[in-house]
Amino acid sequence: QSALTQPASVSGSPGQSITISCTGTSSDVGSFDFVSWYHQYPGKAPKLLIYDVSYRPSGVSLRFSGSKSGNTASLTISGLQAEDEGDYYCLSYTISSTWIFGGGTQLTV
Amino acid sequence: QVHLVESGGGGVQPGESLRLSCAASGFTFNNNVMHWVRQPPGKGLEWLALISSRGSTTYFADSVKGRFTISRDNSKSIVYLQMSSLRPEDTAVYFCVRVPVDLGSQTFFDSWGQGALVTVSS
């Protein structure tokens, strides 16, 4: 199964907002509200940002928000900060009881 | 504080086997589903396998089904990934990850190890 589709890169200026999309199919993103988002610095382990489409774990900034429409989930980062740079990945549960990641998006601030 | 530490990585030749271990601490290990995820150098994340809290249920990605097995020893708080018939394309950093028991749908990962590098090359 191919990875969920994310833009390879996005960029924004400090203070701006950006949105990263994550497009799947009716077998994964479209079937469940089980999309999560992760942020990874180079050489480090990923960190959970959003779970179940739009929920933030404790400790994650309110600047991060998630949504979903049909087969596409989205992560929005408002008030961009330099520390937001890095790679972002979406993850979805599938109807086959497996999981699938997005290809990853590199954010430059 | 949750702590996941992978070990057992290294260099192997194609066709060989390797077993990764992930030692968990800071939480009641036998309550949590655990997964393995990998990341080839410079590339994205790939989900590999899941094991239920008691070890009775496992699922695998098609790319490793039949070659990799996942198991756990709840008495030692360790989850294993046994890898056989390794191929150059299995070269990656391998992460063990935890599913939280008290949050949401339990289809996501709230804690990650630091990763173990596996290199498959002749």
Interface residues (C-beta under 8 A of the other chain):
Chain A: Q1 A3 F32 D33 F34 S36 Y38 Q40 A45 P46 K47 L48 Y51 D52 Y55 P57 Y89 L91 Y93 S97 T98 W99 I100 F101 G102 G103 G104
Chain B: H35 V37 G44 L45 E46 W47 L50 Y59 F60 A61 D62 F95 L103 G104 S105 T107 F108 F109 D110 W112 G113 Q114 G115
